[in-house]
Each structure stands twice: as structure tokens, then as C-alpha cells.
Amino acid sequence: MAQQHLDPPTDPTAGPCGDALAGYLRAQATEFLRALRQHRETGAGGGPPAHGGPVARAKSRVGEESRPGENGTDDTGDAALALRRSARRISGTLHTFRPLLDADWSEAMRPELAWLSGTLAREHAYAARLERLLLAVHRLSGSSVFPEQPGAVAESGTGPRSQPGVPERGNLTVGAAKAGALLERQLTLARTRAHSAALQALGSSRFHAVADSVAVLASEVPLTPAAATADLRPMAAAAEERLCDAVAALPLITAGHPYNAEALIHGLSPDPSSHPQDGPWHQVRLLLRLHRYALEVLHGENAPVDVRLLAAGQALNRHRDASEAAAAAAAAARTPRIAPATAYALGVLHADQRHEVEAARFAFQQSWQRQTVGTP
């Protein structure tokens, strides 16, 4: 009698293995190379970043961007964003699934990808920070960035108008104009330097070495022999467990209250370092990102969208942006020989951004404690 069932039965409960990991890394490497080609084709080696006034930036925020083809900044920005996106995902995947990858190669690649992603992110971060602070200056001074008469402020260039009938904001409005100008000078200078640093990085031998390694990754993933049959789910579960442990250490009960008096601790400290409460929240943001990338590896293109994780990530992004904006306002207030009205406006601006930090923590607490809701 002929023997049947020569092949071992397939385990229906088996999870994704090394092939899924290799496919994900190859896809992200391909996206990296595509973004790099787009970045070169758009003439990314141009001059310093363009910047307009607060009204121009505010209009750009609500959709009045320049049309494609008017300049290369939009395409270049999209390409740089795609480069950062792929670099983050490759680096995060190497971290989560490092037991299945060649150890020496993985440990050499991760810091280089982190360097590239961080270098490319600074220019965008400074621009977004400046826009956030200038919009807050207008809001807190009682003036509107969008005047009722079209072009009344944008064309005259006279800056924000004071709102009649609110005399108690008069001093703030006067100081707000100088505070906005000071912030614009400082952050525009920082943005220009970040732009130059990014251009230098993209032309360096260090970057070319990273690009060569990613090009090799697009065709050949250095997996260990055990990766072929290894289940990826335990390593993804470990990433989720690290996230849950970090969230458990957060003061979520405090974040559930509308006002956190402890957030004022060290508010007047001369130490320019970040707020002592912010570090654990920033760490949770990074761990949440690693958890999301691990889910992408497990499920591939059919990964369900977890609304709970999406809302939590958006809240943590707002927390990071507000925290950095508050630090920028505090740094500007330390500028020597500024007028008292300017210093007062910067103090109000700092307090406003710390309030935004607390609002983001409250939003995270509300979203995290919901039941998991997914969309197909």
C-alpha cells in the first residue's frame, strides 16, 4: 500500500514566520529607495527653507498651500517624510525582532537609521513648532490670524490687530508682537541650520553607506537560520507588554483630572532641560510606535486599524509637540535684555502650551482606557 500524508500537517495555529519579517523589511527598504530617488529628482540640494509670516503659515495649515510645480518644497518635503517613515520602520523592526536577524548587521544598522531619521526630522519640527507658537500668540492676544476683510492683515503686514473691548489684554497684545518676532527669529535660525545639516547629511559618505545597506536589504534580508520556522507573535507580544508596563507606570489617574497642579513643579527652574514629567510620556510614545510596527509585520497590508491605538498615538504626538513648544517659549524668555511685556507674553505662552500638554495627557488617558475597537 502506498504511504499517504508524506508531508507534515500544517499547523492552523502557526503564526507568521521569518518570511513575513523578510517581506516587510524588503518592502520598507524599497520604499526607502523610492523616496530617495524622488528626493534627488526634486532637486533637494536647493537653498534654505522658505518661510513666510504667521498669516501665510496659518493659511497653509488650513489648505491654502502652493500648487505643485510652483516650487520643489512640497515634493521634497514629501520625499523626506517618506525617507523618515521607512527608516523608522526598518529600525523599529530590527529592534523588536532582533533575535531573528544577524546581530552584528542589525546593531550596526539601527543607530545609523536613527541618526538619519532624527537629522531629517529637525527642520520639519522647527517649522511646525514655530507655526504652533505663532498661532497661539495670535489666539492669546485676542486677535485673529484670519481677518474678516480678505488680505487686510496679510497684505498690509501690520501684524495682529487688538480686539476692542478687551483692555486687560492690551499689554499682552503689545508683548505678543515682540514675543512672536523673537520666536520667529530664533526658530527660523534653528530651522535654517537644520536644513543645512540635513543637506550635508544627505551628501555625506555616512548616508551613502546607509543607502547601500538599505539597497542590499531590499534584495536580501540577513535572517538567522532559526528565523525560517520561528513564530513572530511572541516577540510582538513582548513589544506590547513593554508598552503596557510603561503605560501602567504613568500617572493616568492624575491625567484624568482636568487640572494637574504637579505640572507646575520646576516651572521656573533655570534648568533648560525638558520638563521632568514629560520623559515617561515620550517613552510611551516610542513604545507605542514599536508596537504598531510589530502589528504591521504580523498582519502585513491587511493589518486592521486599531482606533484605540490611533487615538492614543495622536494624543501622544500632541503631547510631544506642546511640550517642545513650551520649552521653546521658556528658552526665548531666557533671552537677555528683553522687555517686560515680551517676557510676560512668553510666560503666558509657556503656560498655554503646558495646558495643552495636560489636555493631551487627558485625551490619552481617555483613549487608552477604552476597549479595543478595530476597523476592517
KALIN-V250211 format. One record per residue. OMEGA is omega as a letter, one per 20 degrees, with the letter a starting at -180 (NA if undefined). BURIAL is 1 if it has 16 or more other ideal C-beta (glycine too) atoms within 10 Angstrom, else 0. Layout:
OMEGA;BURIAL
OMEGA;BURIAL
This chain:
a;0
a;0
a;0
r;0
r;0
a;0
r;0
a;0
r;0
a;0
a;0
a;0
a;0
r;0
r;0
a;1
a;1
r;1
r;0
r;1
r;1
r;1
r;0
a;1
r;1
r;0
r;1
r;1
r;1
r;1
r;1
a;1
r;1
r;0
r;1
r;1
r;0
a;1
r;1
a;0
a;0
r;1
a;0
a;1
a;0
a;0
a;0
a;0
r;1
r;0
r;0
r;0
a;1
a;1
r;1
r;0
a;1
r;1
r;1
a;0
a;0
r;0
a;0
a;0
r;0
a;0
r;0
a;0
r;0
r;0
a;0
a;0
a;0
a;0
r;1
r;1
r;1
r;0
r;1
r;1
r;0
r;1
r;1
a;1
a;0
a;1
r;1
a;1
r;1
a;1
r;1
r;1
r;1
r;1
a;1
a;1
a;1
r;0
a;0
a;1
r;1
a;0
a;0
r;0
a;0
a;1
r;0
a;0
a;1
a;1
r;0
r;1
r;1
r;0
a;1
a;1
r;1
r;0
a;1
a;1
a;1
a;1
r;1
a;1
r;1
r;1
r;1
r;1
r;1
r;1
r;1
a;1
a;1
r;1
r;0
r;1
r;1
a;1
a;0
r;1
r;1
r;1
a;1
r;0
a;1
a;0
a;1
r;0
a;0
r;0
a;0
r;0
a;1
a;1
a;0
r;0
a;0
r;0
a;1
r;1
r;1
a;1
a;0
r;0
r;0
a;0
a;0
r;0
a;1
a;0
r;0
a;1
r;1
r;1
a;1
r;1
r;1
r;1
r;1
r;1
r;0
r;1
a;1
r;1
a;0
a;1
r;1
r;1
r;0
r;1
r;1
r;1
r;0
r;1
r;1
r;0
r;0
r;1
r;1
r;0
a;1
r;1
a;0
r;0
r;0
r;0
r;1
r;0
r;0
a;1
r;1
r;0
r;1
r;1
r;0
a;0
a;1
a;1
a;0
r;0
a;1
r;1
r;1
r;0
a;0
a;0
a;1
a;0
a;0
r;1
a;0
a;1
r;0
r;0
r;1
r;1
r;0
r;0
r;1
r;0
r;0
r;1
a;1
r;0
r;0
r;1
a;1
r;0
r;0
r;1
a;0
r;1
r;0
a;1
r;1
r;0
a;0
a;0
a;0
a;1
r;0
r;0
r;1
r;0
a;0
a;0
r;0
a;0
r;0
a;0
a;0
a;0
a;0
a;0
a;1
r;0
a;1
a;1
r;0
r;0
r;1
r;0
r;0
r;1
r;1
r;0
r;1
r;1
r;1
r;1
r;1
r;1
r;1
r;1
r;1
r;1
a;1
a;1
r;0
a;0
a;0
a;0
r;0
r;0
r;0
a;1
a;0
r;0
r;1
r;0
r;1
r;1
r;1
r;0
r;1
r;1
r;0
r;1
r;1
a;1
a;1
r;1
a;1
r;1
r;1
r;1
r;1
r;1
r;1
r;1
r;0
r;1
r;1
r;0
a;0
r;0
r;0
a;1
r;0
r;0
r;1
r;1
r;1
r;1
r;1
r;1
r;1
r;1
r;1
r;1
r;1
a;1
r;1
r;1
r;0
r;1
a;1
r;1
r;1
r;1
r;1
r;1
r;1
a;1
a;1
a;0
a;1
a;1
r;0
r;0
a;0
r;0
a;0
r;0
a;0
NA;0
